Amino acid sequence: MTALGTLELGSYDPSVAAPDVTLQTFAVFQDVAAERARQDAEWGTTGHTPEVWLAILTEEVGEVAREVLGLRFGEAAKCHGDLRTELVQVAAVAVSAIESLDFGAAGLGRPSRGAS
């Protein structure tokens, strides 16, 4: 970990983190990973600036808000899908932004899906 408390690229140790991950959490991570792959297939890998990532993430959070408000106030016409799906998309965009920052900070560029 750095002084700022963020993980350094390549510092992940699955033997430390894995025991705390429940099967339910692992299933969620799989859904987020699948959404990441879908996003890369649709948009390609990107290395946006933090400002662009903020705009993309805010748009996705707005879709979550639309779902929640539609459910809360019974305005089904304003709901376009599924709250869980929208939350998975938020998580996937956040992961993509983190990847972009990590690889950009290391001067590596983002790898395409399937690269190690």
C-alpha positions as CSV (number, residue, x, y, z in Angstrom):
1,M,0.0,0.0,0.0
2,T,1.1,3.5,-0.7
3,A,1.1,6.4,1.8
4,L,-2.3,7.3,0.4
5,G,-3.7,3.9,1.2
6,T,-4.2,2.7,-2.3
7,L,-3.0,-0.6,-3.7
8,E,0.0,-0.5,-5.8
9,L,-0.4,-2.1,-9.3
10,G,0.4,-5.8,-9.0
11,S,0.2,-5.8,-5.2
12,Y,-3.0,-7.9,-4.9
13,D,-2.5,-11.1,-3.0
14,P,-5.5,-13.5,-3.5
15,S,-4.4,-15.7,-0.6
16,V,-5.1,-12.8,1.7
17,A,-8.3,-11.4,0.2
18,A,-10.0,-14.6,-1.0
19,P,-11.0,-16.1,2.4
20,D,-13.1,-13.0,3.2
21,V,-15.1,-13.2,-0.1
22,T,-18.4,-15.1,0.3
23,L,-19.9,-17.1,-2.6
24,Q,-22.6,-14.4,-3.0
25,T,-19.9,-11.7,-3.2
26,F,-18.0,-13.8,-5.7
27,A,-21.1,-14.2,-7.8
28,V,-21.5,-10.4,-7.8
29,F,-17.8,-10.0,-8.9
30,Q,-18.5,-12.4,-11.7
31,D,-21.4,-10.3,-12.9
32,V,-19.3,-7.1,-12.7
33,A,-16.5,-8.9,-14.7
34,A,-19.0,-10.0,-17.3
35,E,-20.3,-6.4,-17.6
36,R,-16.7,-5.1,-17.9
37,A,-16.2,-7.5,-20.8
38,R,-19.5,-6.4,-22.4
39,Q,-18.5,-2.7,-22.1
40,D,-15.1,-3.4,-23.6
41,A,-16.7,-5.3,-26.5
42,E,-19.1,-2.3,-27.1
43,W,-16.8,0.6,-26.5
44,G,-13.3,-0.8,-26.7
45,T,-10.7,-0.3,-24.0
46,T,-10.3,3.3,-23.0
47,G,-8.0,5.5,-21.1
48,H,-10.2,8.4,-20.2
49,T,-9.2,11.3,-18.0
50,P,-10.6,11.4,-14.4
51,E,-13.1,14.1,-15.5
52,V,-14.5,11.9,-18.3
53,W,-14.7,8.9,-15.9
54,L,-16.7,11.1,-13.5
55,A,-19.1,12.0,-16.2
56,I,-19.6,8.4,-17.2
57,L,-20.0,7.2,-13.7
58,T,-22.4,10.0,-12.8
59,E,-24.6,9.1,-15.8
60,E,-24.7,5.5,-14.6
61,V,-25.6,6.5,-11.1
62,G,-28.3,8.7,-12.6
63,E,-29.8,5.5,-14.1
64,V,-29.7,3.9,-10.7
65,A,-31.6,6.9,-9.3
66,R,-34.2,6.7,-12.0
67,E,-34.8,3.0,-11.1
68,V,-35.0,3.7,-7.4
69,L,-37.4,6.6,-7.8
70,G,-39.5,4.7,-10.2
71,L,-39.8,1.9,-7.8
72,R,-40.4,4.2,-4.8
73,F,-43.1,6.3,-6.4
74,G,-44.7,3.6,-8.5
75,E,-43.7,5.2,-11.8
76,A,-43.0,2.0,-13.7
77,A,-43.0,3.9,-17.0
78,K,-39.8,5.7,-15.8
79,C,-38.1,2.4,-15.0
80,H,-36.2,1.0,-18.0
81,G,-34.8,-2.2,-16.5
82,D,-33.6,-3.7,-13.3
83,L,-32.0,-1.9,-10.3
84,R,-29.5,-4.7,-9.9
85,T,-28.4,-4.5,-13.5
86,E,-27.9,-0.7,-13.2
87,L,-25.8,-1.2,-10.0
88,V,-23.7,-3.8,-11.7
89,Q,-23.1,-1.3,-14.5
90,V,-22.0,1.3,-11.9
91,A,-19.6,-1.1,-10.4
92,A,-18.2,-2.1,-13.8
93,V,-17.6,1.5,-14.8
94,A,-15.9,2.2,-11.5
95,V,-13.6,-0.9,-12.0
96,S,-12.9,0.4,-15.5
97,A,-11.9,3.8,-14.2
98,I,-9.7,2.2,-11.6
99,E,-8.0,0.1,-14.2
100,S,-7.5,3.1,-16.4
101,L,-5.9,5.1,-13.5
102,D,-3.7,2.2,-12.4
103,F,-2.4,1.4,-15.9
104,G,-2.1,5.0,-16.8
105,A,-0.2,5.8,-13.7
106,A,2.2,2.9,-14.3
107,G,2.6,4.0,-18.0
108,L,1.4,0.7,-19.2
109,G,-1.7,1.5,-21.1
110,R,-4.8,-0.7,-20.5
111,P,-4.6,-4.2,-21.7
112,S,-7.4,-5.6,-23.8
113,R,-9.6,-8.3,-22.3
114,G,-7.8,-11.6,-21.9
115,A,-4.4,-10.1,-21.8
116,S,-2.3,-10.9,-18.7
